[in-house]
Structures are given as C-alpha cells and as structure tokens.
Amino acid sequence: MRTVTHWAAIQVRELRIKEGYSLLELGHKSGVAGSTIGDWERGRCAPGVQALENVLRVLGHDLEVVPRLSQNVRDSHPDNH
C-alpha cells in the first residue's frame, strides 16, 4: 500500500524538478523548510496536510483529500446491503 510519505517522496520531487525549483527556493516560496521538503522526498518523514498544501500550491497543484473508509465501515453502510 502506498502511503502519504511514499506519494510525497515521488510526486513532490518530480513536480519540484519539473518546475525548476531547488529545495531552498521551494522552501522559501512555500514557507516550508527546504530541508523538510528534502526529508519528504527521501521518505524520512510524512508531510502535514497544511505544509503539503503550501508546497503543492507553489508547484501549481491542489491537494484533494478523500478519506479511505475501513472495510468494516464499508460493509456496514446501508447502500452495501
């Protein structure tokens, strides 16, 4: 299963490079330390939602959060009966 950490490591780095930002530049524009963004890219830590939104906004993207329901919740939902 892919995690937010895995997603951030791949997507943020690809978007940052595509848009031509260094870690320092992206950090300055987003208000998130470049070293923190680098840690995300290396999978050392997971970004918080607000920090990830700030970085993605600078990169020209939005973050849409869709909750993932546990199997028990899906199974007990009336539409599934």
ChimeraX attribute file (.defattr): number of C-alpha atoms within 10 A of each C-alpha:
attribute: neighborCount
match mode: 1-to-1
recipient: residues
	/A:1	3
	/A:2	6
	/A:3	10
	/A:4	15
	/A:5	18
	/A:6	17
	/A:7	15
	/A:8	21
	/A:9	22
	/A:10	15
	/A:11	13
	/A:12	19
	/A:13	20
	/A:14	13
	/A:15	16
	/A:16	19
	/A:17	13
	/A:18	10
	/A:19	13
	/A:20	12
	/A:21	16
	/A:22	14
	/A:23	18
	/A:24	15
	/A:25	14
	/A:26	22
	/A:27	20
	/A:28	13
	/A:29	16
	/A:30	19
	/A:31	13
	/A:32	18
	/A:33	17
	/A:34	18
	/A:35	12
	/A:36	17
	/A:37	27
	/A:38	19
	/A:39	17
	/A:40	23
	/A:41	22
	/A:42	16
	/A:43	18
	/A:44	14
	/A:45	17
	/A:46	20
	/A:47	20
	/A:48	10
	/A:49	11
	/A:50	11
	/A:51	16
	/A:52	19
	/A:53	17
	/A:54	19
	/A:55	25
	/A:56	19
	/A:57	14
	/A:58	17
	/A:59	20
	/A:60	9
	/A:61	12
	/A:62	13
	/A:63	13
	/A:64	7
	/A:65	7
	/A:66	6
	/A:67	6
	/A:68	8
	/A:69	9
	/A:70	8
	/A:71	8
	/A:72	8
	/A:73	9
	/A:74	12
	/A:75	12
	/A:76	10
	/A:77	9
	/A:78	7
	/A:79	7
	/A:80	7
	/A:81	6
